[in-house]
Amino acid sequence: MRALAFTGPGKAEVLDVPAPTAAPGQVVVDVERAGICGTDMELFSGEMSYYGTGLSTYPLRPGHEWCGVVATVGDGVDEAWIGRRVTGDTMIGCGSCRQCAAGRHWVCASRHELGITDGLPGALAEQVAFPAAYLHALPDTVDPALGALVEPGGNALRCVKAVALGSGERLLVVGTGTIGLLVAMFARAHGIEVHLIGRAGPDLALPRSLGFADAWTRSTLPALPWDGVVDASTGEEMPAIALDLVEPGRRVVYIGLSVTPSRIDTRTLVLKDVTAIGILGASAGLPGAIDAYAGGSVDPRPLVAATVRLDEIAAVLAGHRPPGGPKIHVDPRLTPEG
């Protein structure tokens, strides 16, 4: 089968590799759609910290935002999965440690991250082998574009739940990339008043086109009380700004990561009695994201700028991307001949 591989910093190519087989406890999925995100960009460029720690090595097969149809199952897996449309969790825990036993497999120290760490080749390929215990079935109302947006949606929903705002309260979302806009969409679906900070130009035009009139730059942000702040940016200075802006006694949720370390002043955190929460992974948010997409309360498909072929990904990762939303999808079934 054909699969994308990162073969070195800034190097990506489509390889012919052996098709996967379903080991015991696994399924093999025919991939319908897969997304490219900021983590994939860091894996491509070589900036991902996992390379330095040895969790990831080249060549690496990426792809952790995906959906598809179960083609085969391994020993111990219910054959009823065959033919079902599914997506899956990125975080695959060891199943036996204290964190896994407590239901927090996404912070298991021995976890595999599909398409990110070594051990589980990702879904930017025609097929992917995947542990059945981490599958999530998709209803018919969740099409391939929505299915490949479940993973980022799960992250965003976790942010909205963590910030713990009620209907009518005011949320400030820092960052207008995929996660920031998804946070805004899920928050709006919960009746929360949403404002966003982005850069001038297209970064603000898109949220406004999605019905978020209150999209600002840092310099134009109105002096309003912010009941909660979600930092979904990559600017190293933004975590401190988010902490400065949030109302005393409320919550700041951090999901964005800068390449260089960011800093906050814990004196501000303490003296304002603010709760700071970090979000890693979509695991606990996946069922809710699927339900929201299936029911139509959140529709993130306008975030997808284009759906491209496997052999077009390298150019996209190098910066030659179509105009439009922040998300690029890949259909591994597409060929130059159509």
N, C-alpha and C positions, 0 to 999 in steps of 0.2 A: 504494500500500500504506500501512498504518498504521505509524508509527514514533514512538518517544519522542524528544523533544528537550528539552534544557535551554536555555531562551531567555534566562536571566539568573540572577543569584544567587537561589536559593530559588524558581525558577520552572521548572516542567516541564509539558509538554503533549503530547498525542498529535496528530501532524500527519498529514495525507494528503500523501504525497510520491511522486515517480515511483519505480516499481519499478526495482531495479538491473538492469543488464545485465552479462554477463560479458565484461570486456575481455580481451585476450590474456593468457594466463597465469592467469586468474581462473576461479573458479566462482561460481555463485549458489546459496545454500543456503536452503531453507525451514526457518526456525528452529522447533525443537520446544520448546526450553526455554532460558531465560537467567537468570543469577543477578545479584543486586544485592550489591555489596560495599562496603567502607569507602571505596575510591577513588571509586566512584559517589557516595557520600554527600558527599565533599569536592568533587567536580565539581558537584554539585547546589547545595551551600551557597555555592560560590565560594571556599572556602578552599584549593583545590588550587593548589599553587605554579606549575603550568604556565600558569595564566592570567597570572600576573605576568611570566613569561618569554616569553610569546607563543606557546608550543607548543600551547596550547589557546585557542580563542575561542568565544564564543557566536554563533549557536546551535550546540550540540554534540549529536551523536547518540551516546549511551553504549551500553555493553554489550560486555563482553569475556570473560564466563564463559558459554559457550553450547554447544549441540549442535543438529544438524539433519540434513536429508537433502539431498544435492546434487540440484538441479533442472536446471541447465544448466551447460555448460562453454564457455569461450572458446577462441579459437585457440591451438593449442599444448598443450592440456590433454587428457589421455587420457580418452576418453568412458566408460571403465570406471568413472570416479568417479560417473557419473549413477546415482542411486538408492541410493548408499551413505550410511550414517549416519556423521557425522563431527563432530569438534570441531577447533579450530585454535589455534595459538600467538597470544598477544597481541602479541608483539614481532616486528615485521617489519623486518628489516635492509635496508640498501641493497644488499648483495650484493657490493660491490666494495672495501670499506675493509679495513684491517688486522684489525679485530675480526671482521668477517664471514668473512674468509679463514681466521681461526684457529678458526672454529666458535663464536664468542661473539657472535652477532648480537644478543642481548638487551642488549648494552651498546654497540651501534653508535651513534655520535653523531648519525647521520642517520636513525635508526629511526623508523618509525611505530608507534604503540601503538593497536591497534584499539579504537575507542570511547573513547579517552582523549585522544589528541592529534589535531590536525586532519589530514585527509587520508584517513582510513578510517572511514566511518560505522559505528557499532557494531551489535550484534546484538539490542538491545532493539527489535525490529522484526519484521515478518512475514517479511522476507527480508534476507540480508546478502550482499554481494559480497566475495569473499575470495581471496587468492592461493593457488593450488593447492599451491605448494611448501611451504606452512606448514600444510597439512591433516594431521590424524591420524585414521585410520579407527577406528571403534568396533565392537567385536564385539557380537554379539546379546545377550550377558549384561550389557552396560552399557546400562541403560535411560535415558530422558531425564533423570531426576533425577541419576543418576550422571554422565551425560555433561556436564551443566552444572556438575558439581563437579570435573571433571578439572583445570581451570586452578588453582583453589585447592589441590587435592591435589598438583599438580606443585610448587607453592611449598613445601608442607609436606614433601614427600619430599626436596627439595633441602636443607631444614634438617636433616632427620634424617641424611642422608648427610654433611653438612658437619660435624656435631657429632662424628661418627666414634666412636661408642660401640659396644662389643661386647655380646653377649647377657649379661644379668644386671647390667650396669652401670646406674647411676642417673642419670636425666635429670630436670631441673627445667624445666618449661615455664611461662613467665611470660605469663599472659593466657589467658582461656577463651573467646575469640571463635572464629570459624570456623577461622582458621589455627592458633591454639593447640590446638584440639581435634583438628584433622587431624594436626598434628605428633604429638600424643599417640597417635592411632590408628596412624599409620605406625610410630612408635617401638615401640609394643606388638607390632605384627606382626613386628618385628625382634627380639623377645625382650628388649627394654630395660625396666627398671623405671621407671615414669613417675609423677612427681608434678607437680601443677599449682598455681599461685597465681592466685587470682581474688578478686573481692569477695564478701562474705558474701551469702547468699540464693540467688536463682536462678542466679547465675554459678557457684556451686559445686554446686547441685542437679543441673544438667544433666550435668556430667562424672561425677558419682557415679552417675547413672542409666545412664550408658554404661559402667559398670564400673570407673571410676577412683576407687577409694576414697580415694586419697591426694590429695585436693584441699583446699587450705589457703588461708587468708588470710595476708597478710604477717605479722600478729601471732601466728598459730598455727603458722607453718611450723616444723617440727622442726629441731633443730640437727644435720643429717646432712651428710656429705660429698657434694657434687654433682659427679659425674664430667663433666657437661656441662650447659650452660644454653642454652635457646633463648628469646629475648625476642620474643614475638609480641604485645606490648602496645602501647598508644598513650600511656602515661604518661611524661612527659618525665624523671621521676626513675628509671624502671625500668632503663635501660641501665647506670647506675652500680651499682644494686643487684645486677643480674645479674653484673657483673664482680666485685663484692665476694663473692658467694656461691660462684662456681665454684672448684673445687679448683685449686691451683697446677699449672701445666704442662698444663692442659686447654683446652677450647675454649668460647667464648661465640659463639652465632650470633644475629645481629640481623636481624629481618625486620619488626618493628613500627616504625611511624613516628609520632612525635608531631607535632602541628600546630606547636608552638613548638620551637625547637632543644633537643636534649638534650645532656648533657655526660658524659664519662667522664674519670677521672683517669688519664692515661697513665703516671703513676708506679706506680699499682697494676697496670696492664697489664704493665709491664716487670718490676717486682719480683716478680710472681707468675709470670712467664714464660707468660702466657696468650696464646692465639691468638684474635683476634677476626675474625669473618667476617660480611660483609654479603651478604644474598640479595636480588637484584632479579629478579623474574620467574620463571615456571614452566618456561621453555623446556626446559631439560635434564632436568626431572622429569616431563614429560608422558607419555612412553612407560611409565615405571615406574608412574605413577599409574593409567593405563589397565589395565595388567596386574594391579595389585593389586585394582582394582575388579572386573575380569572374573573373576579367580580367587576372589574372596570373602574375601581376607585382610583387606581393609579395606572397611567398608560405612558411608559417611558420611551415608546418607539420613536418619537421625534428626536431623541438624543442620538440616534444612529445616522451618521452622515452617509455611509455607503456600506454595501456588502461586496467584498472582493474575493478573488481566488487565492489559493495558497501561494501561488507563485508571485502574487502581487504584494505580499506582506512585507518583504524586505524593503521595498521602496517606501511603503507607508512608514515603517519603523525608522527609516533614514530621513523622514521629514516630508516626503512627497505624498501628502494625504489629501483626499478630496475635501472641498469646503463643506461646511455644515456643522452638525452637532459634534460633541467631543468623542463619540464612540464609533469605532470601526468594527464591523463584523466580517467574519470569514465564512464562506460556504465551501467546505472541502470537496464537495461534489462538483463544483464548477470547474470547467476546463477552458483553455483558450478558444476551443471550438464551440463552446456553449453547452 
